[in-house]
Amino acid sequence: MYEDKNQKHRPAQLVDLIAYQAGSVVSREIISRPTGTVTLFAFDAGQGLSEHTAPFDAMVSVLDGQVEIMIAGNKNLLKTGDMIIMPANQPHALKAVTGFKMLLVMIKS
């Protein structure tokens, strides 16, 4: 279940809650709390996020497609069904090998 402004709680397929857009990165926040966030992303092939750090641990779960995720200089190729933890304060970047969708869970405590 997820929270929706129009319908308080209802079952949903995560992969269907966000759509690809040509040449773009799309995001949709599902939950936002002081202790963390849950956000869906859809990346068109070739799109990505440049290297950066975050002050909190984050879990990436790939819902569709393939992505290359660099963490502290180590390359990781993930596909549908894979997940990885990006540790706090470690530089990371990602690039969509194909169009891909992910669920990002960031824990702030």
Contacts in CASP RR format, 6 or more apart in sequence:
PFRMAT RR
TARGET T0000
AUTHOR 0000-0000-0000
METHOD contacts of the structure
MODEL  1
MYEDKNQKHRPAQLVDLIAYQAGSVVSREIISRPTGTVTLFAFDAGQGLS
EHTAPFDAMVSVLDGQVEIMIAGNKNLLKTGDMIIMPANQPHALKAVTGF
KMLLVMIKS
1 9 0 8 1.000
1 10 0 8 1.000
1 11 0 8 1.000
1 12 0 8 1.000
2 9 0 8 1.000
2 10 0 8 1.000
2 12 0 8 1.000
2 17 0 8 1.000
2 30 0 8 1.000
2 31 0 8 1.000
3 9 0 8 1.000
3 30 0 8 1.000
3 31 0 8 1.000
4 10 0 8 1.000
14 40 0 8 1.000
14 63 0 8 1.000
14 101 0 8 1.000
14 103 0 8 1.000
15 63 0 8 1.000
15 64 0 8 1.000
15 101 0 8 1.000
17 28 0 8 1.000
17 30 0 8 1.000
17 40 0 8 1.000
18 26 0 8 1.000
18 27 0 8 1.000
18 28 0 8 1.000
18 40 0 8 1.000
18 41 0 8 1.000
18 42 0 8 1.000
18 101 0 8 1.000
19 26 0 8 1.000
19 42 0 8 1.000
20 26 0 8 1.000
20 42 0 8 1.000
20 43 0 8 1.000
20 44 0 8 1.000
20 99 0 8 1.000
20 101 0 8 1.000
21 42 0 8 1.000
21 44 0 8 1.000
22 44 0 8 1.000
23 44 0 8 1.000
23 47 0 8 1.000
24 44 0 8 1.000
24 47 0 8 1.000
25 41 0 8 1.000
25 42 0 8 1.000
25 43 0 8 1.000
25 44 0 8 1.000
25 47 0 8 1.000
25 48 0 8 1.000
25 49 0 8 1.000
26 41 0 8 1.000
26 42 0 8 1.000
26 43 0 8 1.000
27 39 0 8 1.000
27 40 0 8 1.000
27 41 0 8 1.000
27 42 0 8 1.000
28 39 0 8 1.000
28 40 0 8 1.000
28 41 0 8 1.000
29 37 0 8 1.000
29 38 0 8 1.000
29 39 0 8 1.000
30 38 0 8 1.000
30 39 0 8 1.000
30 40 0 8 1.000
31 37 0 8 1.000
31 38 0 8 1.000
34 108 0 8 1.000
35 107 0 8 1.000
35 108 0 8 1.000
35 109 0 8 1.000
36 56 0 8 1.000
36 105 0 8 1.000
36 106 0 8 1.000
36 107 0 8 1.000
36 108 0 8 1.000
36 109 0 8 1.000
37 104 0 8 1.000
37 105 0 8 1.000
37 106 0 8 1.000
37 108 0 8 1.000
38 103 0 8 1.000
38 104 0 8 1.000
38 105 0 8 1.000
38 106 0 8 1.000
39 103 0 8 1.000
39 104 0 8 1.000
39 106 0 8 1.000
40 63 0 8 1.000
40 101 0 8 1.000
40 102 0 8 1.000
40 103 0 8 1.000
40 104 0 8 1.000
41 101 0 8 1.000
41 102 0 8 1.000
41 104 0 8 1.000
42 99 0 8 1.000
42 100 0 8 1.000
42 101 0 8 1.000
43 67 0 8 1.000
43 94 0 8 1.000
43 96 0 8 1.000
43 99 0 8 1.000
43 100 0 8 1.000
43 101 0 8 1.000
43 102 0 8 1.000
44 96 0 8 1.000
44 99 0 8 1.000
45 96 0 8 1.000
45 97 0 8 1.000
45 98 0 8 1.000
45 99 0 8 1.000
46 95 0 8 1.000
46 96 0 8 1.000
46 97 0 8 1.000
46 99 0 8 1.000
47 95 0 8 1.000
47 96 0 8 1.000
47 99 0 8 1.000
48 93 0 8 1.000
48 94 0 8 1.000
48 95 0 8 1.000
48 96 0 8 1.000
49 93 0 8 1.000
49 94 0 8 1.000
50 93 0 8 1.000
51 70 0 8 1.000
51 91 0 8 1.000
51 92 0 8 1.000
51 93 0 8 1.000
52 91 0 8 1.000
52 92 0 8 1.000
52 93 0 8 1.000
53 89 0 8 1.000
53 90 0 8 1.000
53 91 0 8 1.000
53 92 0 8 1.000
54 86 0 8 1.000
54 88 0 8 1.000
54 89 0 8 1.000
54 92 0 8 1.000
54 106 0 8 1.000
55 88 0 8 1.000
55 89 0 8 1.000
56 88 0 8 1.000
56 106 0 8 1.000
56 107 0 8 1.000
56 108 0 8 1.000
57 85 0 8 1.000
57 86 0 8 1.000
57 87 0 8 1.000
57 88 0 8 1.000
57 106 0 8 1.000
57 107 0 8 1.000
58 85 0 8 1.000
58 86 0 8 1.000
58 104 0 8 1.000
58 105 0 8 1.000
58 106 0 8 1.000
58 107 0 8 1.000
59 83 0 8 1.000
59 84 0 8 1.000
59 85 0 8 1.000
59 86 0 8 1.000
59 104 0 8 1.000
59 105 0 8 1.000
59 106 0 8 1.000
59 107 0 8 1.000
60 67 0 8 1.000
60 69 0 8 1.000
60 78 0 8 1.000
60 83 0 8 1.000
60 84 0 8 1.000
60 85 0 8 1.000
60 86 0 8 1.000
60 94 0 8 1.000
60 102 0 8 1.000
60 103 0 8 1.000
60 104 0 8 1.000
61 81 0 8 1.000
61 82 0 8 1.000
61 83 0 8 1.000
61 102 0 8 1.000
61 103 0 8 1.000
61 105 0 8 1.000
62 78 0 8 1.000
62 79 0 8 1.000
62 80 0 8 1.000
62 81 0 8 1.000
62 82 0 8 1.000
62 83 0 8 1.000
62 100 0 8 1.000
62 101 0 8 1.000
62 102 0 8 1.000
63 80 0 8 1.000
63 81 0 8 1.000
63 100 0 8 1.000
63 101 0 8 1.000
63 102 0 8 1.000
63 103 0 8 1.000
64 80 0 8 1.000
64 99 0 8 1.000
64 100 0 8 1.000
64 101 0 8 1.000
65 79 0 8 1.000
65 80 0 8 1.000
65 97 0 8 1.000
65 98 0 8 1.000
65 99 0 8 1.000
65 100 0 8 1.000
65 101 0 8 1.000
66 77 0 8 1.000
66 78 0 8 1.000
66 79 0 8 1.000
66 80 0 8 1.000
66 96 0 8 1.000
66 97 0 8 1.000
66 98 0 8 1.000
66 99 0 8 1.000
66 100 0 8 1.000
67 77 0 8 1.000
67 78 0 8 1.000
67 94 0 8 1.000
67 95 0 8 1.000
67 96 0 8 1.000
67 97 0 8 1.000
67 100 0 8 1.000
67 102 0 8 1.000
68 75 0 8 1.000
68 76 0 8 1.000
68 77 0 8 1.000
68 78 0 8 1.000
68 94 0 8 1.000
68 95 0 8 1.000
68 97 0 8 1.000
69 75 0 8 1.000
69 76 0 8 1.000
69 78 0 8 1.000
69 84 0 8 1.000
69 86 0 8 1.000
69 92 0 8 1.000
69 93 0 8 1.000
69 94 0 8 1.000
70 76 0 8 1.000
70 91 0 8 1.000
70 92 0 8 1.000
70 93 0 8 1.000
70 94 0 8 1.000
71 84 0 8 1.000
71 86 0 8 1.000
71 87 0 8 1.000
71 90 0 8 1.000
71 91 0 8 1.000
71 92 0 8 1.000
72 87 0 8 1.000
72 90 0 8 1.000
72 91 0 8 1.000
72 92 0 8 1.000
73 91 0 8 1.000
76 84 0 8 1.000
77 97 0 8 1.000
78 84 0 8 1.000
86 92 0 8 1.000
END
